[in-house]
Amino acid sequence: MRQGLELQGLSKSFRGAPAPALDEVSLSLAPGSCTAVLGPSGSGKSTLLRTVAGLEIPDRGSVLLNGQDLAAVRPERRGMVMVFQRPLLFPHLNVRDNVAFPATIRGVPRRRARTDAESYLELVHMKGTGKRAVTDLSGGQQQRVAIARGLAARPAVLLLDEPFNALDPELRSAMHDLLAHVRKKLHPTILMVTHDHDEAAAVADRIALLHAGRLLQHDPIDALYTRPATLQVSRLMGGTNEIPGTVKDGMHYSVLGAHALPADQQWPDGPATLIIRQEHLLLVPNHSSGSLAVVTGLRSRGPRRLITVTAAGVDLHAEVTPSHALSIGDSVRVQLPTAALAAVGADTAPDTPPLTSPDWKVLA
């Protein structure tokens, strides 16, 4: 019997909607793992989470937990807990009794439930707050209590629906650390929704990238950046360097010349777009090897600079440190390290903006 959470071909449409909210989504989560469901607004992230929880009924497909099909299992009996963006705490109960509530409704004696609740509060760094009213807590504290209450239910799967989205950046970072602490102590299986790939990278083992209800890729975050399955994945993850050409025998041929592709993967022959992240593209002095290019744009963001160059009619972008003292019109050479290259099918990805767009200041 297969352990963990498995989603098989989940599809869901809503009346009047022009397209399915979910379109044949399949995922496997190993016990104790954390997958972040990432995608733009309207991609089906929350619908997927609600379907797993049993709050939405799929048109097709199955949700299995440790091999059991949950189609006939009511939400409250699925062994799952969902934590929402807005903490849904009971205002008439104090902090401790909010956390003790799941154990109480399971028939655990009140004294033991309260003792266990104090342990979960300590786990989320809220020790000593048990007698406080939840209305006296900050937003971040309330979210910690909501997570503690969810853990107190001892779920097989913890479902998180953008739980940190309303928090300021510093508090969000603290909550990421808290989630890592909880995972280390209790090893829950976690399925989390977010639209922020920095958050996904901070908390998850793997990323499930959704777009228009379809699963595009389910891999560790590094793979989505450096080995995108499609051009659309690359663009969603902020990739900007695309060099059209052809793959033949592990080499990519384009107007920039021939470039060897990483030998650790198979690259099918045929039309393909060469991908390299802007932080991996190298700009070197004109006397070095590489494709000749001219600087056509300069931007900055904090300590980083984004240099745009044009090589053989192709615009490329390199993220560098301020030590690269370049000006518009300067000649440089472009180097594409083999280890940083990937080739994807020459598909089109219309209307696919990145999930997040860094705020670069134009210098020239």
VEXKOL-829873 format. One record per residue (C-alpha): residue in three letters; x, y, z. Coordinates in steps of 0.001 Angstrom, whole numbers, plus 500000, padded with zeros to 6 digits. Example, Ala and Ser with C-alpha at 12.3 -4.5 7.8 and 13.67 -1.06 7.14 Angstrom:
REM residues 2
 rovo     c1     c2     c3
  ala 512300 495500 507800
  ser 513670 498940 507140
//
This chain:
REM residues 364
 rovo     c1     c2     c3
  met 500000 500000 500000
  arg 501402 503361 498967
  gln 501972 505733 501881
  gly 501476 509489 501852
  leu 499072 511735 499968
  glu 498341 511019 496323
  leu 496200 513034 493918
  gln 495182 511256 490736
  gly 493837 513200 487765
  leu 491828 515760 489731
  ser 489532 517869 487557
  lys 487030 520470 488693
  ser 484862 522930 486777
  phe 482507 525581 488097
  arg 479296 526538 486348
  gly 479745 529608 484176
  ala 483540 529514 484298
  pro 485245 529666 480881
  ala 487816 526998 481774
  pro 488300 524234 484358
  ala 489613 525282 487765
  leu 491583 522011 487841
  asp 492560 520020 484777
  glu 493890 516483 485366
  val 496153 517374 488309
  ser 498209 514488 489713
  leu 500613 514795 492657
  ser 502348 512496 495129
  leu 503534 513639 498561
  ala 505694 511337 500649
  pro 504926 511154 504394
  gly 506559 514054 506220
  ser 507234 516031 503045
  cys 506148 519574 502234
  thr 504931 520634 498800
  ala 504106 524263 498048
  val 501470 524802 495377
  leu 502659 527851 493479
  gly 500938 529800 490752
  pro 499351 533108 489771
  ser 495894 534186 490893
  gly 493206 532036 489320
  ser 495521 529112 488644
  gly 493489 526705 490804
  lys 495686 526631 493915
  ser 492968 527103 496528
  thr 490530 524893 494607
  leu 493124 522124 494724
  leu 493539 522518 498480
  arg 489777 522579 499089
  thr 489348 519482 496928
  val 491987 517616 498915
  ala 490238 518667 502129
  gly 486876 517433 500854
  leu 485335 520909 500747
  glu 484972 520625 496967
  ile 483943 517479 495099
  pro 486052 516798 491994
  asp 484340 516104 488685
  arg 486956 513420 488046
  gly 489941 511977 489826
  ser 490794 510698 493287
  val 492400 511772 496547
  leu 494176 508937 498354
  leu 495762 508994 501801
  asn 497998 506057 502649
  gly 496311 504120 499854
  gln 492722 504841 500953
  asp 490422 506570 498475
  leu 488780 509462 500339
  ala 485867 509966 497930
  ala 483293 508800 500492
  val 485080 510262 503531
  arg 483674 513459 505029
  pro 486076 516407 505495
  glu 486196 516112 509284
  arg 487155 512436 509057
  arg 489932 512719 506489
  gly 492709 513210 509004
  met 493463 516662 507612
  val 493448 520167 509032
  met 493331 523386 507021
  val 494801 526688 508221
  phe 493544 529719 506317
  gln 495027 533135 505614
  arg 492738 534582 508282
  pro 492968 532664 511579
  leu 489543 531212 512399
  leu 489784 531166 516191
  phe 486901 531007 518663
  pro 486632 534481 520256
  his 484735 533142 523298
  leu 487583 530751 524205
  asn 490984 531702 525524
  val 494172 530724 523707
  arg 494643 527427 525551
  asp 491064 526288 525062
  asn 491215 527151 521356
  val 494192 524829 520997
  ala 492583 522178 523234
  phe 489351 522171 521229
  pro 490260 519369 518740
  ala 491227 517025 521573
  thr 488108 517932 523530
  ile 485757 517006 520703
  arg 487637 513699 520346
  gly 486637 512912 523932
  val 490026 513555 525548
  pro 489555 514551 529219
  arg 489606 518319 529629
  arg 492653 518420 531922
  arg 494754 516330 529562
  ala 493565 518318 526543
  arg 494649 521538 528230
  thr 498019 520073 529191
  asp 498596 518956 525615
  ala 497496 522386 524392
  glu 500222 524025 526468
  ser 502764 521733 524785
  tyr 501615 522781 521333
  leu 501686 526434 522343
  glu 505272 525981 523465
  leu 506057 524332 520120
  val 504908 527454 518247
  his 506739 529750 520673
  met 503568 530934 522469
  lys 504362 529568 525921
  gly 502622 531436 528734
  thr 499793 532828 526602
  gly 497220 530118 527336
  lys 494933 532257 529497
  arg 494942 535272 527198
  ala 491966 536192 525033
  val 492610 535544 521356
  thr 491322 539038 520588
  asp 494288 540463 522506
  leu 496808 538811 520185
  ser 498509 540269 517135
  gly 497851 538813 513694
  gly 501060 536819 513772
  gln 500301 535467 517242
  gln 496799 534449 516177
  gln 498254 532573 513216
  arg 500629 530726 515551
  val 497659 529727 517704
  ala 495780 528556 514606
  ile 498747 526374 513630
  ala 499007 525022 517180
  arg 495298 524143 517128
  gly 495724 522426 513776
  leu 498650 520378 515083
  ala 496700 519487 518218
  ala 494246 517647 515985
  arg 497176 515354 515087
  pro 496440 515444 511362
  ala 498039 513162 508828
  val 498102 516137 506452
  leu 498342 519848 507273
  leu 496800 522070 504586
  leu 497932 525710 504551
  asp 496049 528212 502369
  glu 498371 531236 502097
  pro 498505 531454 505906
  phe 501243 534106 506016
  asn 500093 536321 503156
  ala 498661 539075 505367
  leu 501772 539363 507550
  asp 504583 541879 507104
  pro 507859 540568 505581
  glu 509745 540273 508877
  leu 506916 538355 510535
  arg 506498 536140 507483
  ser 510161 535184 507723
  ala 509665 534308 511390
  met 506682 532122 510472
  his 508792 530312 507877
  asp 511304 529530 510627
  leu 508447 528360 512846
  leu 507149 526012 510169
  ala 510635 524542 509748
  his 510762 524009 513524
  val 507356 522271 513506
  arg 508415 520019 510638
  lys 511570 519004 512475
  lys 509655 518127 515648
  leu 506463 516509 514323
  his 507150 515564 510669
  pro 503657 516343 509342
  thr 502873 516012 505646
  ile 502173 519547 504417
  leu 500437 520838 501306
  met 500713 524617 501195
  val 499355 527231 498791
  thr 501332 530376 498010
  his 501842 532811 495135
  asp 505341 533789 496340
  his 508199 531623 495046
  asp 510555 533021 497712
  glu 508179 531704 500366
  ala 507854 528392 498543
  ala 511641 528068 498423
  ala 511904 528880 502131
  val 509501 526241 503431
  ala 508953 523448 500887
  asp 510846 520399 499665
  arg 509118 520509 496292
  ile 507078 522991 494290
  ala 503921 522137 492360
  leu 503586 524871 489741
  leu 500015 525447 488538
  his 498809 527607 485676
  ala 495217 527760 484405
  gly 494332 524656 486397
  arg 497116 522504 484949
  leu 500153 521141 486750
  leu 503217 522296 484822
  gln 505960 520815 487006
  his 506429 519224 490452
  asp 510064 519333 491485
  pro 512489 520884 493974
  ile 512682 524666 493579
  asp 516167 524529 492025
  ala 514862 522339 489210
  leu 512117 524824 488354
  tyr 514732 527569 488111
  thr 517483 525722 486270
  arg 515669 522785 484597
  pro 512220 524143 483691
  ala 510034 521611 481931
  thr 508683 524196 479487
  leu 509234 527763 478371
  gln 506116 528692 480330
  val 507645 527357 483556
  ser 510812 529344 482920
  arg 508864 532563 482437
  leu 506672 532016 485485
  met 509828 531540 487554
  gly 511272 534819 486291
  gly 513469 533499 483500
  thr 514225 536141 480871
  asn 517057 534722 478757
  glu 515696 532736 475806
  ile 517865 531797 472829
  pro 516000 530029 470000
  gly 517830 527336 468114
  thr 518150 523601 467607
  val 519446 520690 469694
  lys 521552 518024 468012
  asp 523541 515320 469842
  gly 523625 517183 473152
  met 524591 520525 471605
  his 522447 523628 471162
  tyr 523026 525595 467970
  ser 521886 529210 467602
  val 523034 532612 466352
  leu 525296 532666 469426
  gly 527085 529531 468272
  ala 527252 525984 469628
  his 526839 525318 473345
  ala 527191 521961 475077
  leu 524231 521016 477260
  pro 524681 519368 480696
  ala 525532 515704 480247
  asp 523455 514571 483242
  gln 520206 514787 481257
  gln 518894 513601 477899
  trp 518127 516391 475449
  pro 515960 515321 472472
  asp 517037 516550 469062
  gly 514940 519223 467378
  pro 513953 522885 467683
  ala 514585 524118 471226
  thr 515017 527294 473231
  leu 518181 527611 475300
  ile 517503 528843 478846
  ile 519931 530388 481328
  arg 519063 532324 484484
  gln 520145 535962 484555
  glu 522166 535327 487715
  his 524184 532642 485900
  leu 524961 534447 482638
  leu 528518 535829 482680
  leu 529739 539134 481261
  val 533504 539156 480723
  pro 536021 541586 479169
  asn 536048 541982 475421
  his 539387 540178 475055
  ser 537941 536974 476579
  ser 536165 534137 474789
  gly 532423 534216 474255
  ser 529816 535930 472110
  leu 530420 539604 471411
  ala 527709 541829 472904
  val 526919 545496 473478
  val 525470 546914 476706
  thr 522000 548342 475991
  gly 520444 548740 479450
  leu 521375 549265 483106
  arg 519134 548801 486148
  ser 519704 548462 489882
  arg 517970 546912 492885
  gly 519760 547282 496206
  pro 523295 545915 495869
  arg 522579 544194 492543
  arg 522646 545474 488965
  leu 520780 544114 485971
  ile 522732 544530 482750
  thr 520986 544122 479406
  val 523182 543289 476429
  thr 522473 542522 472800
  ala 524417 539725 471119
  ala 523741 538799 467481
  gly 520329 540421 467744
  val 519362 538551 470930
  asp 518662 540538 474116
  leu 520154 538932 477223
  his 520141 539896 480892
  ala 522808 539392 483553
  glu 522419 540092 487266
  val 525775 541278 488616
  thr 527421 543144 491487
  pro 528225 546882 491276
  ser 531877 545961 490637
  his 530887 545530 486982
  ala 531525 549138 485941
  leu 529724 549124 482605
  ser 528068 551855 480579
  ile 525653 551939 477674
  gly 527491 551119 474461
  asp 530326 549171 476099
  ser 531439 545985 474366
  val 531618 542788 476415
  arg 531691 539053 475863
  val 528872 536763 476978
  gln 529668 533340 478422
  leu 527057 530644 479038
  pro 528366 528078 481587
  thr 527336 524574 480562
  ala 526166 523605 484063
  ala 523662 526483 484056
  leu 522063 525690 480695
  ala 518786 523978 479891
  ala 516903 523452 476658
  val 513122 523375 476393
  gly 510881 522618 473448
  ala 510316 525539 471142
  asp 506772 526051 472417
  thr 505140 529402 472894
  ala 504119 530816 476248
  pro 501738 533696 475487
  asp 500656 535999 478272
  thr 502851 534340 480884
  pro 504278 537055 483134
  pro 506543 536071 486029
  leu 504890 535290 489357
  thr 506845 538131 490953
  ser 508628 541011 489237
  pro 511610 542547 491083
  asp 511456 546336 491245
  trp 514540 547265 489227
  lys 515407 550973 489025
  val 516335 552093 485510
  leu 519811 553662 485414
  ala 520265 554032 481662
//
